[in-house]
């Protein structure tokens, strides 16, 4: 019998579901846009409707009696208050919704440890304090992935990764004491499981709705970002993944947690290791400041990657950098500008590659392992010229990601939980 495992990814615009077999081959996929269900992306009912639709499409042509486990990921920092039956008591606050209450932010800033990921206006901790004060009769305040998983099993538990920015301490495996000091009632917070842990059987009515076995297990999930990392095939300490979209996100697997509040570096605990990383403001957005997509494609073919220009750019769209240099006033370095546009593009490519090398070096200096493999996701991964320049700069040949969809990584978590 070939066991089947399902991952559901809930991102910013909708849901995707991926079914894999015991050999990690994809055997079914589905997706559904939030806009097809509700106009308001903060409506949790729209989240579940999109997830359910994506799931139904993914399992349409598979042997449903072989489904063993389901895991769900969500956007980090999206939260909502619920009653004892799991009913939402207010519209959700999304991952990018800032808390406007300065008193809340000041309390967290003065009390939370410097290396806590709970700092900042969009943190889960700030949203918990807001809901606690604004919504009476709240039973629990949960994350997006917690609530969607709860619709499948009736238990609203969380995972280390979604709980990190809410203040959870993965080292002590607890909601720490400082949370009470700022006025958070820890009884309102969900229980937290390690990602990839079976925590409930599927509801009988949900099993009947999707024609799934009553033995199907619900497995604790993760954030969409961590799930996307897992989907690439990175699995060992030293494996790195660079995501280059408008900005650049750097992540590496480490045997020990890495935290550096000054540069926004924090670590997620997942599958026995730690996923450490940070985000730079360089990336594809700088390229589009100067070139169209068509120009980038055309000029890239004119670039000789065997020789380095060596102009040492630090490409930014505007002053300010987060990582690997933490300086809100750091000025872009995009001069001298070559007369030839192909050389100018090459210099920006080299600059992005230099920031990437600096970033992995920074993580190494903080205690992460040296980079041993590199996988790239995001739009810039499709540019072979940039890839070659980055490989020269890093001194490592890139590995092809197995997959880029977060739902695939979450399906791997479901499999891990069932087999564990």
N, C-alpha and C positions, 0 to 999 in steps of 0.2 A: 504494500500500500504506500503510495506517495503522499506524504503529509503536505498540507498546504498552509501557508502563513500569510497574513494580510497586514499591510501597513496603511494607515490613513494619515495623510498630511493635510493639515489645515493651514493654508498660508494667508496672505493678505487679500487675495482676490477670490479665493474659492478653495475647494477640496480636491485632492487626488487620492486614489486608492490603487494599491499595487498588490497583486497576489503572486507569491513565489512558491516553488516546490522545494523539496528537501535538498536539492542541488543548487539552490539560489537562482534558478532560472525563472524569469518572469513568464507567467502563464495567463495573466489577466490584468488589465488596467482600466481605470475609469476616472473621469474628472467632471466637476460640476462647478459652475460659477455662482458666487454668492448673489450676484445681481439677478439671477434667474429665480431666486426664492424670496428675497426681501430687498427693499430699497436700502435699508439701514444695515451696514456691516457690523453694527454693535448689537444687533438682535441675535441672541444665542439660538433662537429657533431657526434662523437662517443658517447658522453654523451646522446644526444637526441635519437640516434638510439637505444641505450641500454634501455633507459627509455620507449620508444615507444614499443619496443619488449616485455618488461616485462609487460607493461600495457595491450597489446593485449592478452597475455597469461592469465593474471589475470581475464579479463572480458569475456573470451571466452564462458563460460557456465553460465553467470549470466543474469538477466533481465536488460539489459542495459538502458531501458527506465526509470528505477528507480534510476539511478546514479544521485546524487545531487551535489556532490562537490569533488574536487581533491586538495590535498596538496602535496608538494614536499620538501624533505630535501636534503642537500648536505654536502660535507666535509667542515668543518670550515676553512676558510682561502684560499680556492681555488677561484681565480679571473681571470677575463679577460676584455679587453677593447672592446667596441662595437660601431658601427656607429648608426645613428638615426633609422635605420631599424632593429637593433638588430644583424647585421652581425658581427661576430668576426673579429677583426682587427689584432690579433696576437694569437699565441698559449697561452693557459692559464698558469698561474703559480699555481701549486698545493699547497695544504695545508702544505706540508713539503718542499717546495722549498724555500731556504733561499735567502734573498736579500744580494747581495755581495757588495753593495755600502755603504761603511762605513760612508760617509757623510750623507746619508739618515738616517741611524741607529742612528748616533750621534744627529741629529736634533730632532728625535723623543724622544730619551733618555733624552735630556736636556729640552724638552718643554712639553711633555705629562705628565699629572698628574701621580703621583707614582702608584695610584690604577687603572690606565687605563690598559685594556687588549691589548692595541695597541703596547706595548713594544715587542721587540724581532725581530730577523731576519726573522721569518716566519709570522709575523703579516700581516693582511690585509692592515694596514696603510702603511707599507713599500712597499707593492706591488702596491698600488695606486700611490705612489710617483714615483716608477720606471716606470710604464706605462705612467703616465702623461708626463714624460720627454722623453720616448723612442718612443711613438706611437703618431704621429700627427693626427689631425682630429678626435680624440676620442670624442664620444658623452657622453658615460657613462662608468664607470668601475664598474662591477657588480660581484656578487658572483655566484658560480656554481648553487645553487638552484634558484637564481633570474633568471638566463639565461634560465634554463630548463623550469621554469614556464612561462617565456616570450614566449617560443615556443608554448605554449598552448593558450595564450591570447593576446600577443602583448604588454603587459605592463611589464617592467623590474623593478619591485619593490623588496625591500628586507624585512627582518624581524629583530627584535631586536637581535636574537641569532647569526645569520650569520654576522650581522653588528658589534657585540661587539668588535671583535679583529681588526676591521677596525677603531675603535675609537668612535663608536656611544655611546651616553650617554642615557641610558634608564631612568634615573631619570628625566632629562629635556626633554627627547624625542627629541633630536636634535643631529646634527653633531656639536660638540663644537667649540668654537672660536680658541682654540689652534691649530686646524688643519690648519687654514689659516696662523698661525704664522710659521708653518714649511714649508709652500709653497703649501699646498694641495688646489686645486680649488674645493670647496664644490659643485659647480654646476655639477661636474663630478660624484658625488655620487648619488646613487639611493634614492628615497623616501623609508621610513622605516615604516612598519606596525607591530603591535603586532602580534606574532605568533597566528595563528588560526583566522585570519580576512579575510573575503571575500573582494577581491580587484578588481576582473574582471570577466566577463562572458567568457566562452570558445569561441575560434574562430569558426566560422561556418564551415570552411573547416576541422578543426581538429575534430569537432563534427561529421562531415560526415565521415571522415576517420575511426573513431573508433565506428561509429554508436551510438553516445551518444546524449542525449537531448541538444538542444540549450540553455536550462535553466541551464545547468551544470555550477557551480561556481568554480573559481580558488581561493584557500584560501592560505594565506601566511603561509609558512612552518617554518622550523627550521634547526638546524644542525643535522647531523647524531647522534651525541652523546646525544643531548637532546631528540631526537626522541626515541632512544633506552631506555632512562630513562622512558619516558612516557609509553612505551610499557609494562613495568613491572607491571603496576597497581598502582605504587606509586603516590599519589595525594594530600596528606595532609601534613601540616607542621609537621616535625619530621620523616617523611618517608624517609628512606635512601636506597641507592642502592650502593653496592660495586661491581665493575667489576674487576675480577682477571684474567688477561691474563698473558702476560710476565711481566707486571707491574700491579699496583693496582690503580684504580681510585675510589675516594670516592665522593659521591654526596648526598645532603640532601635538602629537601624542607624547605624553610624559609619564614617567613612573611616579613622579611626585607633583603635587600641586604648585602652581606658579601664580603669585599674586603681586601686582605692583600698581597700587592705586594711582600713583602719579602719572602713569601712562595708560591707564585703563586696561591693564592686563589682568585677567582672571581665569579660573580653571573650572571646567565642568568634570565631575566624576562620572565615568561611563565605562561599563564592561571591564572593571578592574584596573583601569588606568585613568589618567587625567587628560583632558583636552584643553590645552592652554592656548591663548591667542589674544590678538589685539587687532584694531582696525586703523588703517591709515586713510588720510584724505586724498592721497594720490590715487590714480586709476584712470579708467576710461573717460571720466568726466572732463579731465584736462585735455585729452585728445580732441574731444568734441568742441572745446573752446576755440580750436584753431582749424579743424578739418571736418568735412562731412564724412559719413561712413564710406561713400564712394571714393573720396579722395584718399582716405586711409587705406582702402583696399588697393587702389592703383599705385600709390606711392610705396606701399610695403613691398611690392614686387620689384621696385627699383633699388632696394636697400641691400648693400653688401654686408652680411652679418659676420664675415670672417675677420674684419678689422674694426677696432673700436675708435669712435670719435673722441671719447674721453672729455666731454664738456662738463661732466659732473653736475647735471641738472638735478634740482629737487622739484619735480612738477606738482604744483598745486593750483587749483582754480582761484583761490583767494588766500590771504594770510590765515595761518592757523593750522596746527597739526596735532594729532592725538598720540600716534604711535608710528614708528619707534622713537620719535622725538616728541615729548610732551611740551608744546609751546603754543599757546593760543595766538601768539603774534608772529610765529615763524613765517618769513616771507618766501614766496615762491622763487626758485632760481631757474630761469628760463632764458638765460643769456650767457654768452653771446649767441645771437641767432644767425645760423648759416644762411647764405643767400639762397641755397638750394632747398626747396621744400622737403625733398626726400631726406636730406641730411637733418633738417629740423625735426622731422618726425622720428628719425633714428635717434636723435639726441634725447627726445622725450621718452622713447622706448628704453634707452639706456638708463635714464633717470628713474623710471618706474622700477626697472630691474635692480638698480642700486638701492632704492628704498626697501625693496623686498629682501635683498641680502642683509641690509642693516637690521631689518625687523627680525629675521631668524637669528641673527647674531645677538640681538637684544634679548630674545627669549633664552638663548643659550647662556648668556651672562647672568640671567636670573635663576638658572638652574635647570632649564629644559635640556634635553639631549641635543646633540648636533643633528642637523638635518641629514637624513639618510636617503629618503625618497621624497619626490615632489609630484603632486597631482594638481591640476589646474581646472577650475570650473568658472563659469561666467562667460559673458560675451567675448572677452579678450582671449579666451582659450582657443578660439577659432582662428586667431591670427598667427600663422606659422612663423612669420618674421619676428614678432615679439617673443614668441616661445623660444626660438633659437637664441635670441639675445639674452633672455632670462637664464637659459640653460648655461650659456657661457659664463654669465655673471655668478651664478650659484655654484658652478662646477659640478652639476648633477644633471644627468639625462632624465627628462620627465617621464613619469609613468602614466599610462592612459587610465583615466577614471573608469571603473566598472559601470558606473551610472552617475547621473547628476540629480535625479529626482529624490526629494526627501522621503517620499512614500516608500521607496525601495529600502532606504536605510531603516525606516520604522518597521518594515516587514522583517528585516534581519533581526531587529530587537524582539519582535514577536516570536521568531524562531528560537532565539537564544533563551527567552523566558520559558518557552515550552520544554526545551531540551534540558534546561537547568533543573 
